[in-house]
Amino acid sequence: MFIQSLELSDFRNYERLQTSFSEGTNIICGSNAQGKTNILEALYMAALTKSYRGQKDRDLIRFGHEEAHIRCGLMKGGIDYRIDMHLRRNKAKGLALNGQKLRRASELVGILHIIFFSPDDLRIIKDGPSERRRFMDMELCQLDRNYLHDLGQYNRIVEQRNRLLKDIALHGELADTLGIWDEQIVNYGVRIIRRREEFMRRVGDIVGVIHEKLSGGREHLKISYEPNVTEELFAKNLAFFRSRDIRLRMTTTGPHRDDFSFVSDGIDLRVFGSQGQQRTCALSLKLSEIELVKEIIHDNPVLMLDDVLSELDSDRQNYLLGSIGGIQTFITCTGLDEFVKNRFTMDRVFRIRDGKIDLDNGNHR
């Protein structure tokens, strides 16, 4: 799998962009605030239909304009695909695949499989559980359409139940209707718990081996899924904590409060790990994600590294770049010195300045 081309119009700071990419390593170079990350964001949108920064569609449209377009060409399994996305300031986005309009965004997810790595991911270990759940969900939604559907339904039902809990404070008789929502929450929640448990088990089998190599054999990492509630106790706990939920006006039981742990030789790295240990752990997690995706889809994902190399020391840089052979990779950076010094292959180099992209034909090898 690899991305062949990208066209943008009025997206972020790009009035117009049209370019093609190498199947190998694509370096996107330029000073800060020139638009490097916006290119990766557009590719992320083509894969997952939303911004990885969590922004609304209207915020992605170039200032002063009412709409933007993203067109992405890719090759997968020997077949050409064309993804078209039409962002509108005051309407829902329009999506098409190979010229055929899609009714739901979920129909597009899983066509282009990406692994996105940014400096924020280096904090996934020490930050709160929501970031770790986001990591799980991003990958599982690309791998499993059923999970994508179940998660969407679950989140919608939790939101509706929370709204009802707030209404109960004013109209106590509405408490009798909670059972309807509880049954649906358990139905979808149990499926999510099962799938996350399997996912974390498979990631755990891979990450331990990678982390040991990355730490030079000094550390042995184990990751464990920490569900907020087991599937066996879900219905019982939801009923038991109903009065607490009414008092707090929010649903306090379920997989929307899950977490997972990172333990190295008995030390919980979330709390007691050094910055170096936490970064090594995050890197191991992302590299294990690559291997798991290969194993499941029998193809290579596309890897995107958004200014992450500047956050890593030379040993971790070397290990990361030495692990991505054969995978189409996009790397944003402010300079090429490290690549030249360490003789890393740069199949195509793009220079970004003021929302314009130029192919750098210089010899950097």
N, C-alpha and C positions, 0 to 999 in steps of 0.2 A: 504494500500500500504506500502510495506517495502522492503528495500534492503537486500538480503540474503547473497551475496558474492561479492568479488572483487578480480580480478587477474590483476597484472601489470607485464610487462616486459619492461625494459629499458625506463621507464617513469620517468622523472625528476631524482631524486637520487636513484630510486629503480631499482636494477638489476632484482630482482624477488620478487614478493609478492603474497601470496595467503592466503586469510582469509575469515571468515564468521562473520556475525554480529548478534547482538540481535535485536529483534523487538522493544525493549524499548530504554533505554539510553546507548549509546556507548561513552565512554570517551577515547579520544586519547591524551595521555599524554607524554610529553618529553620536553627537553630543546629546546631553539630556534635553528633554522636552522638544525633540524634533519629530517624533512620531514613530520611533522604532517599535515600541510596545503596541501601538495601535494596529500594526500589521498582524502581530500575533493575536491580538484581540479579535480581529476580523476572522482569522482562521478558526479561532475558538468558537466564535459565533456560528460559523459554518458547520462545526461539529456538534455543538451542544445547544444551539439556538439562543443562547443568552450570554451576556457579558460575564467573564470570570470575576470582574470587579463588582458585580452585583448591581450595576447601574441599569436604569430603565432605557428602553429603546430610544426614547426621545432625546436622551442625554448623549447618544452616540451620533446624532445627526449634526453635521457641520453648522456652526452658528449662522443664523440668518436664513436657513433653508428648512423646508418642510418634510423632506424625505431623503433617504440614502439607499444605496444599493451595494450589495456584496455578491460577487460571482466567483465561485471557486471551482476549478476543474481538478479532478483527481483520478488516479488509476488504482483499481482494487480488483484483485483476482483476474487481471487481464482485461477488465471491462472499464471503459471510460464513464465517469459520472460528472454531472454538472449540477452544482447546487446554486440556486438563485434565492436571494433574500432581499425583500423590499421592506425597509423600515420607514414607518410613517409617524409623524409627530403626535397625531391625535387618533390614530387607529391601530388595530392589531397588525402585526407584521404579516407580510405575505411570503409564502415559501413555495418553492418548486424544485423538483428533482427531475433532471433530464427533460425539462419543459412541461412536466405534469404537475399541476397545482396540488399541494398537500393540504388536507383539511386540518391536520393537527401537527404541532411542532414535534411531538413524540415520534412521528413517522420518519423524521430525519435523523434522530439520534441513533448512533450505531453505524451509520454509513461511513463516516470518517472517524477513525478512532485515534484520539490524541492523548498524550501524557504531557501535562503542563507543569513546569517547575519554575517557581519564582522565589525571590527572597522571603516572601511570606511563608512559603512551605518549610523554610528552615526553622520557623517558629512553631510548626505544628506540634512539636513535642511538648513545649513548655506552655503553649497557649491553652485556652479552655477546650472542653469537649466538643463544642460546636465545630471547631476547625477540623477535628479528627473525624467527626461524622461527615463533614463535607468531603473529606478525602475518600471515605468509603462510598458515599453516595455518587460522587462524580464517576468513579470507576464502574460501580455496579450498574448505573443507569446506561452506560455505554455497552456493557456486556450483556445485559439482560433486559429485554423490553418489558417483561412481566414485572420485574422489580421497579422499573420506571413508572409503570402504571400504578402498582400498589403503593409506592411512595407518594405519588401525587394524590391518590385517593385518601391515604392516611393523613397527610398534611391538611387536606381540605376538611376532613372530618374533625380533626383536632381543633382547627380554627373555628368551625361551627360550634363545637362543644364549648370552647372557651367563650364564645359570644353568648351562648345560652347560660353559662355559669355567671356571667355578668348580669344577665337579665333576671336571674333567680334572686339576686340581691333586692330587686324591686318587686318581683312577682314570685313569691315562694312556691306557689302552686305549680310552677313550671318544672320543679325538681322531678316530678313524676315522669317527665319525658326524657330524662337523661339516659334511661335504659336503652332507648332506641339507638342513641349515638354510641353508647358503650359497646353494644354488640358489634357494630361496624368497626369501631376502633380495634377491638380484639381480633376480628376477622382479618383485617389488613395488617395489623401490627404483628401478628404471629408469623405471617409470611415474611415480613421484613426481618424479624429476628432470626429466622431459620437461614435466610440467604446471607445475612451479615455474618452469622456464625461460621458458615461454610467458607465465605470469602476470607475472613480473618485467619481461619485455619490454613488455607492454602497460601496466603501471603506469609504467614508465620513459618511455614516449611521452607520458604525461599529466603526470607530476610535474614535468618540466622546464619546461613552460609555466606551471604554477601557481606554481612556486617563483620564476620570474623576475618574475612579477607581484607576488608577496608580498614580494620583496626590493627592489621598486622598480627592477628591471632591473639591480641591482648584482651579482647572483650567478647563475650558470648551473650547475644541478645535474644530475648524471648518476648513476643508480643501476645497479649491475651485480650480477647473480647470481654467487655464488662457491660452486659446488658442491664438496663435499669430494672427489668423484670424478666423472669423466664416465661416461656410460652405457657407452661403448666400453671403458673400463678397469676397470669395476666388478668383474667376476668375477676378472680378473687380479690386481688389487690386494688383493682379499679373500683370495685364496690366498697372495699374496706376504707379507702381514702376519699370517698365521695364527699364526706363532710368537710375534709381539709380542702378539697378542690373548690367547694362552694365558698368557703371562707376566703381562700386566696384568689378565687375567680380565675383559675387556670388549671389545666390538666397536668397533674404532677407525676403520673405514672405512664410509662410507655417508651418505645424505642426512640422517640424524639429527645430523650434524655440519656441515651446510651453513651458509652465511652470505651476506649481501649487503652491498655497500659503497655509500657516499654520497660522491661526489667533487664538490666545487665549485671550479671554476677550478684544478684540479690539487691541491687540498687534501682529504685524507681527513678528513671531518668526524667520523668515529668517534673519531679520535685527536687531531686538531689543531683541530677546530672550537671556536669560542667557545660559551658557553652560549646566546647569542642565535642563533647560526647553527644550533646543534643543535635548538633549539626551532622555529625557522622550518622546518627540514628535516622535523621530525616532523609539523608542521602541514600542510606540503605533501603529505606522504605520506598523511595521513588524508583530505585533500580530494581527492586523486587516487583514493583508494579509492571515494569517493562517485561520482565520474564514471565509473569503470570498472564499478561495479555497475549504474548506470543503463544503460550501454552494453550490458551482457550480458543483464540480465533484462528490459530495456525497461519498467522501473518504478522508482519511487523507493524506496530503502531507508529505514528508520527510523534517525534519528541520535540518539545519546545522549551528552551532554556532562556528565561527572560532575565537577563542581567544577573544570573545566579553565580557565574564564575567569579565575579568580583567579591563575592561573599565567602568564597572557599579558599583555603590555603593551597599551596602548590600540590601537595600530596593528594588532596581530595579532588582538585582539578584534574590531575593526571589520571586518577582512577576513573572519574566520571567520563572523561573524554575517551579513555581507553576502552570503555564498556559499551560504546554506542556504535560500534562498527556494523555496517549493513543496515542501519536505521536512518531514514531521512530525518535530519535534525535542523532546527532553526535556533540560532543563538543570537541574542541581542547583546551588544557590548559598546563601550565607548572608544575602544582602541584595539589594535591588532597585535600589540607587542608580545603578549603572552603566547599567542598562537604561533607567531613567527619564531620566537625564542625556543619554543618546545617542539617546533616542526610539526604542528598539528595540521592535518589536511583541511584545506578550505576550498571546497569545490566551487563555490560561488560566493562572492562578496558584494554586498549592496551598501551603498553610502546613502544615508538619509539626512536631508537638510530641509527644514521648513516645509515638511509635508510633501517632499519630492524625493523620488528614489532613482538612483543611478547605479548601473552595474559597474563595479570596479574591475577593470581588466588588468590591473597590476599583477605581477608575479610575486606571490607571498610565500611560496613553499620553500 
